[in-house]
Amino acid sequence: MGKLQLICDDVLTLEADALVCPAHKHLIRGRGLSEQIFERAGEALVSECSQLPECPVGEARITAAPDLFVNHLIHTVTPQWSSGDQWGAEALVQLRRCYESVLGLAREHGLQRLLFPALGAGTNRFPHEIAAHQGLDVLNKARGDFEVLTVCLHSQSALGTWQQVRERFL
């Protein structure tokens, strides 16, 4: 059975087969982690992304990862959290689909070691408790297909929340 780990670190300094990049649907420089990735990867990433078709919410695309410590980037467009209003259920389904799409691409490309940020919990404002529950459920079910799936959180507080969700629900 593969390993599912939760850590707090700078995801851009870690080695893996692929890093998951929260993406804009046109695969252009976004905000937050996306902006940092594009800053490091430079024009080569911009050029490769411009050749790919638009990426709707919940889908994923794969590119090389120039000037990063990973071999590939898997871009996925996460939904916006709408504070649990009438669109909240759809956003949960879309967030799960992000993880599933990423894992599907990783399987297709034979990638075994994946780095995930807290998808949706950054600039798209999903509460960490909700993002963790959705992400960990999908990742835990798929971990047997991979060597290691790592969720890298940006703060000790976020890490604590994800650990609590893992202990409670998995």
PyRosetta script that sets phi, psi and omega in degrees:
from pyrosetta import init, pose_from_sequence

init()
pose = pose_from_sequence("MGKLQLICDDVLTLEADALVCPAHKHLIRGRGLSEQIFERAGEALVSECSQLPECPVGEARITAAPDLFVNHLIHTVTPQWSSGDQWGAEALVQLRRCYESVLGLAREHGLQRLLFPALGAGTNRFPHEIAAHQGLDVLNKARGDFEVLTVCLHSQSALGTWQQVRERFL")
pose.set_psi(1, 134.2)
pose.set_omega(1, 179.0)
pose.set_phi(2, -68.9)
pose.set_psi(2, 165.0)
pose.set_omega(2, -177.0)
pose.set_phi(3, -96.8)
pose.set_psi(3, 135.4)
pose.set_omega(3, 173.0)
pose.set_phi(4, -116.4)
pose.set_psi(4, 112.5)
pose.set_omega(4, -176.7)
pose.set_phi(5, -121.8)
pose.set_psi(5, 151.1)
pose.set_omega(5, 176.6)
pose.set_phi(6, -117.3)
pose.set_psi(6, 127.8)
pose.set_omega(6, -179.5)
pose.set_phi(7, -138.5)
pose.set_psi(7, 164.7)
pose.set_omega(7, 171.8)
pose.set_phi(8, -119.4)
pose.set_psi(8, 117.0)
pose.set_omega(8, -176.2)
pose.set_phi(9, -166.6)
pose.set_psi(9, -180.0)
pose.set_omega(9, 172.8)
pose.set_phi(10, -89.1)
pose.set_psi(10, 105.3)
pose.set_omega(10, -174.3)
pose.set_phi(11, -59.1)
pose.set_psi(11, -23.7)
pose.set_omega(11, -179.0)
pose.set_phi(12, -78.1)
pose.set_psi(12, -6.2)
pose.set_omega(12, 179.8)
pose.set_phi(13, -106.4)
pose.set_psi(13, 1.7)
pose.set_omega(13, -175.2)
pose.set_phi(14, -98.0)
pose.set_psi(14, 152.6)
pose.set_omega(14, 179.2)
pose.set_phi(15, -99.6)
pose.set_psi(15, 142.2)
pose.set_omega(15, 176.9)
pose.set_phi(16, -169.7)
pose.set_psi(16, 176.3)
pose.set_omega(16, 174.4)
pose.set_phi(17, -72.4)
pose.set_psi(17, -36.8)
pose.set_omega(17, -178.6)
pose.set_phi(18, -151.5)
pose.set_psi(18, 148.6)
pose.set_omega(18, 172.9)
pose.set_phi(19, -113.3)
pose.set_psi(19, 133.9)
pose.set_omega(19, 177.3)
pose.set_phi(20, -86.2)
pose.set_psi(20, 127.3)
pose.set_omega(20, -176.9)
pose.set_phi(21, -111.1)
pose.set_psi(21, 117.7)
pose.set_omega(21, 172.4)
pose.set_phi(22, -62.1)
pose.set_psi(22, 127.0)
pose.set_omega(22, -167.8)
pose.set_phi(23, -120.9)
pose.set_psi(23, 159.2)
pose.set_omega(23, 168.0)
pose.set_phi(24, -85.9)
pose.set_psi(24, 148.1)
pose.set_omega(24, -176.0)
pose.set_phi(25, -59.6)
pose.set_psi(25, -24.7)
pose.set_omega(25, 177.6)
pose.set_phi(26, -93.4)
pose.set_psi(26, 8.4)
pose.set_omega(26, 178.9)
pose.set_phi(27, 55.1)
pose.set_psi(27, 42.3)
pose.set_omega(27, 175.1)
pose.set_phi(28, -108.7)
pose.set_psi(28, 169.7)
pose.set_omega(28, 178.9)
pose.set_phi(29, -55.6)
pose.set_psi(29, 126.1)
pose.set_omega(29, 177.9)
pose.set_phi(30, -104.1)
pose.set_psi(30, -144.8)
pose.set_omega(30, 178.2)
pose.set_phi(31, -111.0)
pose.set_psi(31, 170.9)
pose.set_omega(31, 174.7)
pose.set_phi(32, 61.5)
pose.set_psi(32, -130.3)
pose.set_omega(32, -177.5)
pose.set_phi(33, -62.2)
pose.set_psi(33, -38.6)
pose.set_omega(33, 177.8)
pose.set_phi(34, -56.2)
pose.set_psi(34, -45.4)
pose.set_omega(34, 179.5)
pose.set_phi(35, -60.8)
pose.set_psi(35, -43.0)
pose.set_omega(35, 179.8)
pose.set_phi(36, -64.1)
pose.set_psi(36, -41.5)
pose.set_omega(36, 179.6)
pose.set_phi(37, -63.2)
pose.set_psi(37, -47.9)
pose.set_omega(37, -179.6)
pose.set_phi(38, -64.2)
pose.set_psi(38, -34.6)
pose.set_omega(38, 178.2)
pose.set_phi(39, -62.5)
pose.set_psi(39, -44.5)
pose.set_omega(39, -178.7)
pose.set_phi(40, -74.1)
pose.set_psi(40, -40.7)
pose.set_omega(40, -174.0)
pose.set_phi(41, -77.9)
pose.set_psi(41, -25.9)
pose.set_omega(41, 173.8)
pose.set_phi(42, 71.9)
pose.set_psi(42, -158.3)
pose.set_omega(42, -172.3)
pose.set_phi(43, -63.2)
pose.set_psi(43, -29.7)
pose.set_omega(43, 179.6)
pose.set_phi(44, -60.9)
pose.set_psi(44, -39.9)
pose.set_omega(44, 178.5)
pose.set_phi(45, -70.5)
pose.set_psi(45, -43.0)
pose.set_omega(45, 178.1)
pose.set_phi(46, -57.2)
pose.set_psi(46, -45.5)
pose.set_omega(46, -179.0)
pose.set_phi(47, -63.6)
pose.set_psi(47, -46.2)
pose.set_omega(47, -180.0)
pose.set_phi(48, -64.5)
pose.set_psi(48, -42.4)
pose.set_omega(48, 179.8)
pose.set_phi(49, -63.8)
pose.set_psi(49, -33.3)
pose.set_omega(49, -178.8)
pose.set_phi(50, -67.1)
pose.set_psi(50, -17.3)
pose.set_omega(50, 179.5)
pose.set_phi(51, -88.0)
pose.set_psi(51, -9.4)
pose.set_omega(51, -175.9)
pose.set_phi(52, -94.5)
pose.set_psi(52, 153.2)
pose.set_omega(52, 176.8)
pose.set_phi(53, -71.3)
pose.set_psi(53, 158.7)
pose.set_omega(53, 176.1)
pose.set_phi(54, -49.5)
pose.set_psi(54, 149.7)
pose.set_omega(54, -178.1)
pose.set_phi(55, -118.4)
pose.set_psi(55, 102.7)
pose.set_omega(55, 179.1)
pose.set_phi(56, -66.0)
pose.set_psi(56, 162.5)
pose.set_omega(56, 177.0)
pose.set_phi(57, -54.4)
pose.set_psi(57, 131.6)
pose.set_omega(57, 177.1)
pose.set_phi(58, 92.5)
pose.set_psi(58, -12.4)
pose.set_omega(58, 178.2)
pose.set_phi(59, -97.6)
pose.set_psi(59, 176.2)
pose.set_omega(59, -177.7)
pose.set_phi(60, -143.9)
pose.set_psi(60, 153.9)
pose.set_omega(60, 175.7)
pose.set_phi(61, -134.4)
pose.set_psi(61, 152.3)
pose.set_omega(61, -178.7)
pose.set_phi(62, -118.9)
pose.set_psi(62, 141.5)
pose.set_omega(62, 176.7)
pose.set_phi(63, -139.1)
pose.set_psi(63, 172.5)
pose.set_omega(63, 168.7)
pose.set_phi(64, -69.0)
pose.set_psi(64, 170.4)
pose.set_omega(64, -178.7)
pose.set_phi(65, -128.7)
pose.set_psi(65, 70.4)
pose.set_omega(65, -177.0)
pose.set_phi(66, -60.1)
pose.set_psi(66, 137.0)
pose.set_omega(66, 176.0)
pose.set_phi(67, 61.7)
pose.set_psi(67, 23.7)
pose.set_omega(67, 175.0)
pose.set_phi(68, -119.1)
pose.set_psi(68, 169.5)
pose.set_omega(68, -178.7)
pose.set_phi(69, -88.1)
pose.set_psi(69, 11.6)
pose.set_omega(69, 177.3)
pose.set_phi(70, -118.7)
pose.set_psi(70, 161.6)
pose.set_omega(70, 179.8)
pose.set_phi(71, -84.4)
pose.set_psi(71, -31.2)
pose.set_omega(71, -176.1)
pose.set_phi(72, -136.9)
pose.set_psi(72, 157.0)
pose.set_omega(72, 167.5)
pose.set_phi(73, -113.5)
pose.set_psi(73, 134.8)
pose.set_omega(73, 171.9)
pose.set_phi(74, -113.9)
pose.set_psi(74, 111.8)
pose.set_omega(74, -176.1)
pose.set_phi(75, -90.0)
pose.set_psi(75, 132.9)
pose.set_omega(75, 175.2)
pose.set_phi(76, -139.6)
pose.set_psi(76, 140.3)
pose.set_omega(76, -178.1)
pose.set_phi(77, -94.7)
pose.set_psi(77, 113.5)
pose.set_omega(77, -178.5)
pose.set_phi(78, -89.3)
pose.set_psi(78, 152.2)
pose.set_omega(78, 178.9)
pose.set_phi(79, -75.8)
pose.set_psi(79, 161.2)
pose.set_omega(79, 173.0)
pose.set_phi(80, -83.6)
pose.set_psi(80, 136.9)
pose.set_omega(80, 173.9)
pose.set_phi(81, -78.0)
pose.set_psi(81, 132.0)
pose.set_omega(81, -176.4)
pose.set_phi(82, -114.1)
pose.set_psi(82, 32.8)
pose.set_omega(82, 174.8)
pose.set_phi(83, 63.2)
pose.set_psi(83, 26.1)
pose.set_omega(83, 175.6)
pose.set_phi(84, 76.0)
pose.set_psi(84, 18.4)
pose.set_omega(84, 178.2)
pose.set_phi(85, -73.7)
pose.set_psi(85, -162.2)
pose.set_omega(85, -174.8)
pose.set_phi(86, -62.0)
pose.set_psi(86, -16.3)
pose.set_omega(86, 178.5)
pose.set_phi(87, -96.1)
pose.set_psi(87, -0.7)
pose.set_omega(87, -176.9)
pose.set_phi(88, -59.9)
pose.set_psi(88, -41.3)
pose.set_omega(88, -179.3)
pose.set_phi(89, -64.0)
pose.set_psi(89, -39.9)
pose.set_omega(89, 178.7)
pose.set_phi(90, -65.1)
pose.set_psi(90, -38.6)
pose.set_omega(90, 179.0)
pose.set_phi(91, -63.3)
pose.set_psi(91, -36.4)
pose.set_omega(91, 177.7)
pose.set_phi(92, -64.7)
pose.set_psi(92, -43.3)
pose.set_omega(92, 177.8)
pose.set_phi(93, -62.9)
pose.set_psi(93, -42.9)
pose.set_omega(93, -179.8)
pose.set_phi(94, -65.2)
pose.set_psi(94, -39.0)
pose.set_omega(94, 179.1)
pose.set_phi(95, -64.3)
pose.set_psi(95, -43.6)
pose.set_omega(95, 176.3)
pose.set_phi(96, -59.8)
pose.set_psi(96, -41.1)
pose.set_omega(96, -179.4)
pose.set_phi(97, -63.3)
pose.set_psi(97, -33.1)
pose.set_omega(97, 175.3)
pose.set_phi(98, -57.5)
pose.set_psi(98, -51.4)
pose.set_omega(98, 179.7)
pose.set_phi(99, -61.1)
pose.set_psi(99, -44.7)
pose.set_omega(99, -179.2)
pose.set_phi(100, -63.2)
pose.set_psi(100, -41.0)
pose.set_omega(100, 179.1)
pose.set_phi(101, -64.9)
pose.set_psi(101, -42.7)
pose.set_omega(101, 177.9)
pose.set_phi(102, -60.9)
pose.set_psi(102, -47.8)
pose.set_omega(102, -178.9)
pose.set_phi(103, -63.8)
pose.set_psi(103, -37.6)
pose.set_omega(103, 177.3)
pose.set_phi(104, -62.4)
pose.set_psi(104, -45.7)
pose.set_omega(104, 177.2)
pose.set_phi(105, -63.5)
pose.set_psi(105, -40.0)
pose.set_omega(105, 179.4)
pose.set_phi(106, -62.4)
pose.set_psi(106, -42.3)
pose.set_omega(106, 177.9)
pose.set_phi(107, -62.0)
pose.set_psi(107, -46.6)
pose.set_omega(107, -179.2)
pose.set_phi(108, -57.1)
pose.set_psi(108, -34.5)
pose.set_omega(108, -176.1)
pose.set_phi(109, -98.9)
pose.set_psi(109, 5.8)
pose.set_omega(109, 177.2)
pose.set_phi(110, 68.2)
pose.set_psi(110, 28.3)
pose.set_omega(110, -179.1)
pose.set_phi(111, -85.7)
pose.set_psi(111, 134.4)
pose.set_omega(111, -173.5)
pose.set_phi(112, -113.9)
pose.set_psi(112, -22.2)
pose.set_omega(112, -176.7)
pose.set_phi(113, -123.3)
pose.set_psi(113, 110.5)
pose.set_omega(113, -174.5)
pose.set_phi(114, -118.3)
pose.set_psi(114, 142.1)
pose.set_omega(114, 175.0)
pose.set_phi(115, -110.6)
pose.set_psi(115, 125.8)
pose.set_omega(115, 177.5)
pose.set_phi(116, -116.4)
pose.set_psi(116, 136.9)
pose.set_omega(116, 164.2)
pose.set_phi(117, -81.9)
pose.set_psi(117, -178.1)
pose.set_omega(117, 175.2)
pose.set_phi(118, -79.0)
pose.set_psi(118, 84.6)
pose.set_omega(118, -175.1)
pose.set_phi(119, -54.4)
pose.set_psi(119, 131.4)
pose.set_omega(119, 178.0)
pose.set_phi(120, 85.3)
pose.set_psi(120, -20.4)
pose.set_omega(120, -173.5)
pose.set_phi(121, -87.7)
pose.set_psi(121, -1.7)
pose.set_omega(121, 178.5)
pose.set_phi(122, -89.8)
pose.set_psi(122, -115.2)
pose.set_omega(122, -175.9)
pose.set_phi(123, -68.5)
pose.set_psi(123, -14.6)
pose.set_omega(123, 178.7)
pose.set_phi(124, -91.5)
pose.set_psi(124, 0.9)
pose.set_omega(124, 164.3)
pose.set_phi(125, 66.3)
pose.set_psi(125, 22.3)
pose.set_omega(125, 171.3)
pose.set_phi(126, -64.9)
pose.set_psi(126, 135.5)
pose.set_omega(126, 171.7)
pose.set_phi(127, -61.2)
pose.set_psi(127, 141.7)
pose.set_omega(127, -177.3)
pose.set_phi(128, -57.2)
pose.set_psi(128, -35.9)
pose.set_omega(128, 180.0)
pose.set_phi(129, -60.1)
pose.set_psi(129, -42.4)
pose.set_omega(129, -178.0)
pose.set_phi(130, -74.1)
pose.set_psi(130, -45.1)
pose.set_omega(130, 178.7)
pose.set_phi(131, -60.8)
pose.set_psi(131, -41.8)
pose.set_omega(131, -179.6)
pose.set_phi(132, -64.4)
pose.set_psi(132, -44.9)
pose.set_omega(132, -178.4)
pose.set_phi(133, -60.8)
pose.set_psi(133, -46.0)
pose.set_omega(133, -179.2)
pose.set_phi(134, -66.8)
pose.set_psi(134, -49.7)
pose.set_omega(134, -176.8)
pose.set_phi(135, -64.8)
pose.set_psi(135, -46.9)
pose.set_omega(135, -177.2)
pose.set_phi(136, -66.5)
pose.set_psi(136, -34.1)
pose.set_omega(136, 177.8)
pose.set_phi(137, -61.9)
pose.set_psi(137, -47.9)
pose.set_omega(137, -179.9)
pose.set_phi(138, -66.5)
pose.set_psi(138, -46.9)
pose.set_omega(138, -177.4)
pose.set_phi(139, -64.5)
pose.set_psi(139, -40.9)
pose.set_omega(139, -179.6)
pose.set_phi(140, -62.0)
pose.set_psi(140, -40.1)
pose.set_omega(140, -179.9)
pose.set_phi(141, -68.5)
pose.set_psi(141, -26.9)
pose.set_omega(141, -176.4)
pose.set_phi(142, -97.2)
pose.set_psi(142, -8.0)
pose.set_omega(142, -169.8)
pose.set_phi(143, -60.9)
pose.set_psi(143, -24.1)
pose.set_omega(143, 177.8)
pose.set_phi(144, -65.0)
pose.set_psi(144, -19.1)
pose.set_omega(144, 179.9)
pose.set_phi(145, -88.0)
pose.set_psi(145, -4.1)
pose.set_omega(145, -172.4)
pose.set_phi(146, -133.4)
pose.set_psi(146, 156.6)
pose.set_omega(146, 175.9)
pose.set_phi(147, -71.5)
pose.set_psi(147, -51.2)
pose.set_omega(147, 178.7)
pose.set_phi(148, -152.6)
pose.set_psi(148, 133.2)
pose.set_omega(148, 173.0)
pose.set_phi(149, -114.6)
pose.set_psi(149, 120.7)
pose.set_omega(149, -176.7)
pose.set_phi(150, -116.6)
pose.set_psi(150, 126.3)
pose.set_omega(150, 170.7)
pose.set_phi(151, -100.9)
pose.set_psi(151, 117.5)
pose.set_omega(151, -176.9)
pose.set_phi(152, -105.5)
pose.set_psi(152, 112.1)
pose.set_omega(152, -178.4)
pose.set_phi(153, -93.2)
pose.set_psi(153, 153.5)
pose.set_omega(153, -174.7)
pose.set_phi(154, -88.9)
pose.set_psi(154, -9.4)
pose.set_omega(154, -179.6)
pose.set_phi(155, -147.3)
pose.set_psi(155, 157.3)
pose.set_omega(155, 176.8)
pose.set_phi(156, -63.4)
pose.set_psi(156, -34.0)
pose.set_omega(156, 178.6)
pose.set_phi(157, -63.4)
pose.set_psi(157, -46.7)
pose.set_omega(157, 178.1)
pose.set_phi(158, -63.7)
pose.set_psi(158, -41.5)
pose.set_omega(158, 178.0)
pose.set_phi(159, -58.9)
pose.set_psi(159, -45.0)
pose.set_omega(159, 178.7)
pose.set_phi(160, -59.5)
pose.set_psi(160, -41.6)
pose.set_omega(160, 178.7)
pose.set_phi(161, -63.2)
pose.set_psi(161, -47.1)
pose.set_omega(161, 179.8)
pose.set_phi(162, -63.7)
pose.set_psi(162, -37.8)
pose.set_omega(162, 178.0)
pose.set_phi(163, -65.4)
pose.set_psi(163, -41.3)
pose.set_omega(163, 178.3)
pose.set_phi(164, -62.7)
pose.set_psi(164, -43.5)
pose.set_omega(164, 178.7)
pose.set_phi(165, -63.2)
pose.set_psi(165, -43.3)
pose.set_omega(165, 179.4)
pose.set_phi(166, -59.8)
pose.set_psi(166, -46.9)
pose.set_omega(166, -179.3)
pose.set_phi(167, -64.2)
pose.set_psi(167, -35.5)
pose.set_omega(167, -175.3)
pose.set_phi(168, -77.5)
pose.set_psi(168, -37.6)
pose.set_omega(168, -170.5)
pose.set_phi(169, -112.6)
pose.set_psi(169, -14.9)
pose.set_omega(169, -177.1)
pose.set_phi(170, -109.9)
pose.dump_pdb("model.pdb")
